[in-house]
Each structure stands twice: as C-alpha cells, then as structure tokens.
Amino acid sequence: MSASSDARLQVRGLTVDYGDVRAVDTVDLGVGGPGRSVVALLGPSGCGKSTLLRAVAGIEPLTGGSVVFDGEDVTRLPAHRRGFGLLFQDGQLFPHRSVAGNIGYGLRGAWGRPRGTRAARAERIEELLELVGLEGYGGRRVGELSGGQAQRVALARALAPRPRLLLLDEPLSALDRELRDRLAVDISRILAATGTPALVVTHDHGEASTLAETIAVMRDGKLVQEAAPRLLWRHPRDDATARFLGYPLVVDGLVRDGVATCALGGVPVAYPDGPVRLGLRAESVHARPAACAGSGVGPHAVTGTVESVTVLPSRTLVSVATGGPGTGADGAGAVVATWRGDAGSGGPDPARNAVPDQPVPDGGSPGRDPVIGESVALRPVPGMVAVIVEGSVREVAAGVVIRGGRVLIAQRAHPPSLDGLWEFPGGKAEAGESGPVALRRELHEELGVTVRVGDRLDGEVELDPPGRAQGAGPTLLRAYPATIEAGEPRATEHRALHWASAEDLARMPLVDNDRLWIPALQALLRE
C-alpha cells in the first residue's frame, strides 16, 4: 500500500512495537484529498487499527516511519501541537461541566488558557450546538444526556478548535444499533459540512461504508486493501478479506463471455474471461422450491435439501445441503441462502436477464415458508457476488484500431528498455473491469477518442508484472479490434502515432508482446 501523493495526511512506513510484538507493520496511508476526505480503518479486534490512530495522534510512540501533514513532518511533535482533534468511543466528557462547558473546553489553548474573547467562544459554542443538532442544550449537565447526545457533545468539543484533522476511535461502538446507524449518518453530514478530513477506526462494516469515502482494511498489523466501499465489497483482495467482509462461502469459478460459472451455477459478472474466485453471502444466493413451475430452474441450477430455517425481520434464510463436497464454507456442501418462496407465481426469475454487477430485485414477497427436508434450487444473484482479486485473472487490453486499411500503432516513450518501440495502445483493467470496458476508458484517456470494441482476437500473452504477489491470478494481455466513433487520435502519453499498413507491421519494431497478432492483422488489412 502507498500513501496518496496528494493526501493531506501521509503516513509513511509507520511501525509500532510492543516489546517483541509488532502491532503496526510498516503502514503507508493517506487521508484528505480527492476521494479520501474520510478514511475508515476497518478490521477485527486486535488488528492494530486503534494503535495506528493513536500513533498518528502522537499519543503512541513509533518504532519507525513518519507522520506528515500538509508537507510538515509532525512525527516528533507532541500531540497537543499537531492540531488534530480526537474522539473516543466513550466521549470522555467532564461530568462536572455543562454541555457548553465541555464544548468550550475544546477552545482552550495548550496551557489551558481560553482562546479568543468570551463572546467569540460563546458564538462558536452555539454554532457547534446547532451543527450537531443540540440547540438549546448548552446549559444541561452531561449526566442528563442520552448516549447519542453525549457523543454529539464530544464531537462538537473535538471540532471546536477547528482541527486540521479529526481522529475518531470507535466513536459509535458503545451505542445500540438503531442509534449507531442514525448517528453515523449525522456524523457523515457534519464532517462534510465542516470540510474536516478524518480518520475513523471501526470494526463495523456498515459504519465504515456510511462514514468513509475510502475504506482501509487491516489484518495482523498490516493494511491489506484500500478501496471505495462499493469496489471493496465487489472485489476483496483475498479470501481472508472476503470472509471478514461477510462472504463466508468462497468458491472457484470460470468466466466466459461475461458469465462466471461455479459450483452453484452461472452468474453475470463484469470481469475478464478466465479463472476467478467468487465470494458469496446469504444474500448472494436465492433458494426456490425446486418443484414449482416458474422457478427459473435450468440446467445449471444446483439443487439441495433444506436442513434448517432462520427467520429474520427482513428475510428468511435456509441452510441447504447440496451433496457437493467443498461447496459450503465448512467444505461439507452446506450453503446458506435467502429464501424466495414465491417461485410458484409463474413469474420470471429476476436473475435470468440481469446486468452484471447490478443487484437484481428480490423478486416479490418471500411467499410461503420453507419446509425442512424439501428440495430447493439454488441460483447466484447478479450484483451480489464478489469477485476476489487474488487468484482471479487480470487483463491488459490492447486496442487494434483499424481505419481505411491501416491499424493505429503508438511509439513508446518509457520505460527506457522499450523507448522507441511501437505497440497497440491500451492499458491495464482496473479491478472488476472487463477488457472492452478497460480499453474504452484507456483509449479515451490516452488518445482522446471514443471507440466501439469488438470481439477479442485469438491468442493471449501471460504477463509477469513487477511486484506480483504470490497466489495472485494471472495477468493476460489480450487484443480487441476497435472502431473510432468520435474524436481524432492524439499522442498525449506516447512519443508518436502512426497508421500502419500490412507492410509497416512487418518492418516496424513492435514490442514483443504485440507481435502475436501481426499475421492475422496483415491478412485482415490486405483483404
């Protein structure tokens, strides 16, 4: 992981040891800047996330690394001189002070002296009370407040001196679920209103998604993945991260033409052809009565027997024995699925014509209750299945842009080993992108053109990118024909562009990886 270069807070190689125990292991992290105004540290208890936050705050000594804010190295500055605000899970309010007195305490200087005039402090306190939704509460004692109100006061106190950065350590963990959900939305609104960058520590998935633009997952003292919430849930980095994020069932699959086929059937995915690892939770699989007409059971559906039923307020879950070894999380063939007992209505299965990565509707009411021992059909739900990055194929897409009997090639300017060689323009797919999607994006960014992409050409090259992690899936170079729909190509990242004839392809120095497609292209251009 690397800290974002334009982030206001940049943690570089931060390490904290407790004797022989390494609590935080060479962490790089950025907070502030585009897409990172609020970053959540998400991880199980004991993973080092609170230790990392305290080290950033200056109340935990570092073994190694640095903390930089707005270009200033604050590693050796004491906590009270860093200009950071702190909010802990218990709020730590002063019981002998009123609400206004607690907020006002945040306006004191380093030596406890009040900042500004009395009138200015009173105005700031009223402004903060309004911001956190506690107008008129200034005179109350903190013992008269509910848990949620107390945390609002603690947040107002942390914001009182207008901190450069706000650090929140499990700010909602002491509250009940309903209050936590409501207060998380309020805190998100407050942080957006103040424009204060924030680092939030939490073990709650929903809280992290509500508060943060970027989620950084920690495990055993290390950062294992950083991503926006939607991307994180759709594409966990590895099996362990997927299971922590709530996908207890991880299975192998194979993508062909946008459909991933696994032990539970097929599901549309926006991912390149090749092997994948799929993560599934109860919402990722629908169970329907196998014997009912209109259930959508097809040749790829998996059937099984209901072993147990769990009725929840919003849905009913069934544990289904499929008889297939290794299908379930425990390897015994058991799958937990969401019950859809309305299959007998004769309506179509909403998953059959779904768009990849877009959640399908629930399909109506859950209908009748499931019966233990009955036979059911299982089907993965599009948009609810995670594709795990590790062990799945990644794609580099090359664009064979043809016009008027010629193909567009681009001359490389870097790295030095490839300087001056020619290639088909394109680039690496991001996590979750298919080759055609990546190619459209790359050609628009690199050449300023909008293209229509056709079916990929035969053949592929396996690449060995630098820093490839052990266990990571293959990275495959694939080529796609493309037609320009709008714009005229311009060289912004290459030294030059050239419309090459069939004869040019034979004599011009192309990078080795692209030479695979020369014979087929020469035949095509000579037609």
N, C-alpha and C positions, 0 to 999 in steps of 0.2 A: 504494500500500500504506500502511496505517496501523497504528501500534503498538497492540496491545490495551490498552484503558484499565485493565484490572485486572492486567496483567502486572507482575512484579516488576522485570525489566529493561525499560526503554523507551529504544530508540534512536530519535532524532528528527532527521531530515534530515541524517544523517551523511554527510559528504563527505570524501574523501581524494584529493589530487592529488600526482602525482609530476612536477614541472615542468609541462609542457603536457599531460600525460596524466592524465585523470580515472579513477582506479582504482575508486573507490566513489562513486556518484552519488546523493546525497540519499535515503538509505535510511531508512525507518521500519520498526522491527521490535520485537516484544515477546517476552520469554521469561519463563516462570513463570506460574502461574495455571492455571485450568481449561483442559485440552486443550493446554497449551503448556509442560508441565514440562520436556520435552526438545524442542528445536527443531533441526532439521538444516538447514544451509546446503548446498544441493546445486547443483552447477554444474560446467561443464568447466574445465580448467586455464586460468588467466589471467582468470577472470571477476570476480575481486575478493573472493572469499569469505574467503580467509585474511587479506587486508588488513583486511576488516571485522572479523574476530575479533580481530586484533591491536590495532585501534583501540579496540574495546570493552575489551580488557585494559589499555590505557593504554601500550602499547609502540609505537604508531604515531601520530604527530601528526595531528590533524584539521585539515582546511581549513575545515570548517563543521559545524554540527549539535551535538548534545549526547548524553550518555550519563547516564541517570538510573536509580538503583536504589533501590527501596523509597522513592520520593519524594525521594531525595537526589541532587542533581546532582553526579556524580563526574567530570565532563569534565576538570577541571583537577587532579584528584588524581593523584599518581604511581601507578604500577602496584602497588607494594608496600603502598599504603594503601587499595586498593579492596576487599580481602578476596575476590578472585577467585582460583580455582585454575586452573592451566594444565597441559595435557598435549599434547605434540607427538608427531609420528609416530615419532621415533627415541627417545623416552623421556628422553634426556639424563640418564641415570643417572651417578653418580660411580663410576668403576671401582675407585678405591682404598678404597671403603667397602663394608661388608657390606649385605645386603638390609635388615636392621634399621637400619643406619646411614643408608641412603638414605631410608627412610621417616621416620626420626627427624629428618632434616634439614628436613623439611616442618613440624616442630614448633618451629623456631627463629623468633624474633621478627624485627622489621625490621632490627636491627643484628647479627643472627647469634647472639643470646643464646638459650639454651634456654628454652622456655615450660614452666611448671609444675614439679613435683617429678620427680625421676628415676623414682620408682615410677609416677607418673601417665603419664609418657611411655612407659615400658615397657608399661604396661597398654594404652595407646592403640595402640602398635605391634602387640601381639598381637591386639587387636581387628580391626585392619585386615588383618593377615595372614589371619585367619580369613575376613573378608569377601571377600577376593579369591581365596580358595582356595589359600593358600600356607602353611598351618600347618606349623611346624617348619622353615621356610626362612630364619628370621631371621639365622642365622649364616653363611649361604652368601655367597660372593663373587658379584658380578653377572656376572662372566665365565663362571660355571658355569651360567648360566640360558639357557633357550631364548628365542627371540624373544617368544613369547607370555607366558612367565613374566616377562620383563623389563618388558613393557608393563603387566602386573598390578602390579608393584612401582611403576612410575611413576604408575599410577592411585592406588595406596594413598598414595604420597607427596603427590599433589595433594589427596587427601581428608583428609590428616592434620590440618590446622588447622581442619577443618570450614568450608570456604569458603562464602560466600553464594551463589556462582555458580561453576560449573565450565565451563571453555572447553577444548574438545578439537579440535585441528587435525590432521585426517587421522590419527587415532590407530591405525588398523589397516592403513594402506596399505603398510607395509613387510613385512607378513606374507603367507604363502601363503594361497590361497583357503580351504582347509579350516579352517585356524586362525583366519582372519578371521571366518568365519561363526560358529564356536564362541565366539570371544571377544566378538563383537558381542552375542550372547545374554547372555553373562555380564555385560558392562558394563551392558546394559539392566536386568538384575536388580539389580546393585549400585546404580545410580542410583535405582531405585525404592525399594530398602531404606534408603538414606540420606535420601531426600527432597530431594536437592540439585538445583535447577534447572540445566539445562545447555544450552549452545550447541555444536553439533557441526558441524565442517566436513568434508565428504566429497564425492568425485565418484562414489561407488559407490551405485547405486540400492538394492540390497538392504540395504546397511549403513544407509542413511538410513531405510528402512522398519522395520528391526529396532529401531533406537535411538530414533526420534523419534515423538512424537505429532503434530507438525506439521512439514511439510517446506516450506522456503522456497527456491524456485528462483531462482538468479541468472544473469544473462546481461549481459555488457558493463557490469559495474559496477552494474546495477540489479536490484532484486527484481521479478521478472515474475509470480510467483504464489506464494501461500501456501495450503496446504490439508492436511487429514489425508491420510495415504498412499492410502487407498482412493479418496477423492474426486479426488486429484491424478491417479492413474493412469486413472480413468474419464473425467475431464473436464479435460484440459490446456487452458490458456488460449488457445494459438495454435498454428499449425503448427510453428513452430520449437521450442516447448516439447515438443510431441508427439514430434517426431523425436528430441530429446535424451533423452526418456523411453523411447525404444526402439520408436516406431511409425514405421518408415521409409516406410510407404505411407499417404498421405493422399488421400482421395477425397471428392467431393461426394456428398451423398445427400439424400433427401427422406423425412420421416416422415409416415406416415398411419396413424392408428389403432394407434399403438404399434409399428409396423414401419418400420424405415429401409431404403429401397431404394437401392442404389448399383450401381456397375459390376460388382460381384461377386455381386449378388443381394440378398435381403432378410434382415434380422436384427432380432429383437425388441429394442427399447430403451425405457427409461423416460424418454421425452423428449416435449416438445410437438410437435404437428403443425407441419410447416414445413421449411425447408431446414436441413441440418446438414453439418458437416464431420466425417468419420469417420477415425480413426487405426487402422491395423491393423499387427500384427506377425506373425511366422510362426505363433505360437500362435492368432492371431485367425482363421485360415483353414484349413480342412481340405481336403485333396485326396484324392479317392477314385477308384478305377478307374471310368471312365465307362461301360464295357461290362458291369459286373457287376450282376446283379439285386440289388435290395435296397439299392442305394447311396444311395437318397434323392434321386436326381437328379430335379428337377422343372423346370417351365417357366422358373423364374427362376434356375436354376443356370447358371454360366459354365463352359464347357469350354475346355481348352487342352492343350498338349503339353509333356511333361516334357523340360526342357533339361539339367538337372544334378541330382545327388543328393548330399546331405551327411548322413552317418551320425554321429549324436551319441550319447553314452551313454544319454540318456533318450528320444530321439525321432529320427526321420528327417525331414529337410527336403528339399523338392523345389522347384526353380525352374521355374515354369510359364510358357510363352509363350502368352498368351491371344489375341494378334492384335488386341487392342483398344488403340488409341493412347491414351497417357496413363494407363493403368491402373496401371502399375508406378511405383516410386519414381523411376526414371530417365525416365519418360514413354514407354518403349518397349513397354509392355504386359506386362512380366515381373512375376510375383508369386511371392514365396517363401511356401510353405505347409507345414503339418505333414501328413505322410503318414498316411493311415488306410487301410491296405490290406486291412482286414478286411470291406470292404463286401459281399463275396460271401457272407457268412454268412447273409444274408437277414434280419438284424435291422434294426430301425428306426433311422433316423438320429437320434441323441440330440438334435440341434439343432432338430428339427421342432416339438416341443411344449415348448420351453424357456420359463422365466420370464425376463423382461427383467432384465439386469444380474446374473444368477446364472450363473456358469460351468457349462457342461454337462460331463458325464463324457467322458473321452477316447473312449469307445465300444469298449473292449476292447483286445486286443492289436493292434499295428500290422500283423499278418498278413504277407503276402509282401512282398518288397522291390519298390520301384518300378523301372520299366524306362525308360531314356532313349528318348524318341520315342513312348511310349504316350500315349493320350488319357485325360485325367482330368477330373473335375468338381470345381469349387471351390465352397465354401459358407462364408460367415462364421459364426463361432462365437459364440452369445449369451454375454454376460458377459465376453467377451474383446476387444470392440471399444470403442475410446474415442470419445466424442463431444466434439469440440473446441468450446470455448465461443465463440471468435471465429468469426464467420461463421454461427453457428447461432442459431436463433430462441430468444428468452427469452420467458417468458409471465407476465403478470399475470392472475390468475384472480379474477373477480367472482362472488360467490355469490348466486343468485336463490333465496332460501329462501322457500318457499311453504307456508302453513298456513291452512286454513279460508277459502280465497278471498282471502287477503291475502298480500302479499310484504314481507319484512323489509328496511327501509332504515335506515341509520345516519347520524347527523349528525356531520360532521367538526368537529374542534376545532383542527386545524392542517393545512397552513400558513395564515398569515393570509389569503392570497388565496382560500382555499376555506373559511374559517371560517364555519360556519353552513349550508353546503350539505349536501345529502343524497346518499348513494351506496349501492350494493350492497356489503356488506362482503366482504373478501377480501384478497389480497396477492400479492407477487411470488414466483414459484417460485425456489427455490434451484437451483444448477447440478445438472442431472440429474433434476430433478423435473418430472413432467407437471403440467398444470393441475389435474386432480382431486386428485392427491396433495397439491399445494400448498394447495388450497382446504380440504381436510380438516384439514390442520395449522393453517392460518391461522384458521379458524373456531373451532377448539378453543382456540387461544391467545387470540384476541380476544374471543370470546363465551362460551367455556366449554361449547360444545355439540359433540356427536358427530353427524356428518351422513353421509348416503348421497348421493353425487353422481351425477347422470345425464349423458346425452349433452349436449354443449355446444350452445348456441343458435346460430342462424345469425348471421353477421356478426362482425367483429372490428375493433379500432381500433389502428393503429400508434402507439406512444408514442415520444417522443424524450426519454429520461431524461437528467437532468443528468450531465455527465461521460462521456457515451457515447464510447467510443474509436472512432477511425477504423478501419473494417474490421470492427467488431463487428456481429453479426447483429441483426435487428430485434427489438424488444420489443413484443409484441402483447397487447392487453387482450382477453380472451375471457370470456364469461359461461356459467355452468353452473347448471342447476336443482339444488336440493339439498333434502333432506328431513331434518328433525331426528329422530335416533334416540334420543338421550339428552341430558338437560340442558335448562335454560331459559336463553335468551339474556340476557346481562347486558352493560352498557356498561362496558368497562374502558379502552378506548382511544378511544372516541367520546364526544361530548357527550350523545347520547341515541339511543334506538332507537324505531322506530315500525313497526307493522304496517300497511302502506299498502294501500288499496283501489285499484281501477282509476281512480276519480275522483281520489284523492290523487295518483297518479302524474302526472296531467295538470296539477295546480295547484301541487305542491310543487317547490321549486327543487332539481333534481338536478344533479350535476356534468355538464358537457357530455359527457364520455366515456361516461357510462352511459345517455344519452338514446337511444342507438341501439336499445335493446331495449324501449322503452316501448310501441310499438304492439303488438308480439307479446305482451307481458305483459298489456296491457289486454284483448286478445282472450281470452287464457287465463283470466284472473281472472273474466271475465264469462260464461264457459261454465256 
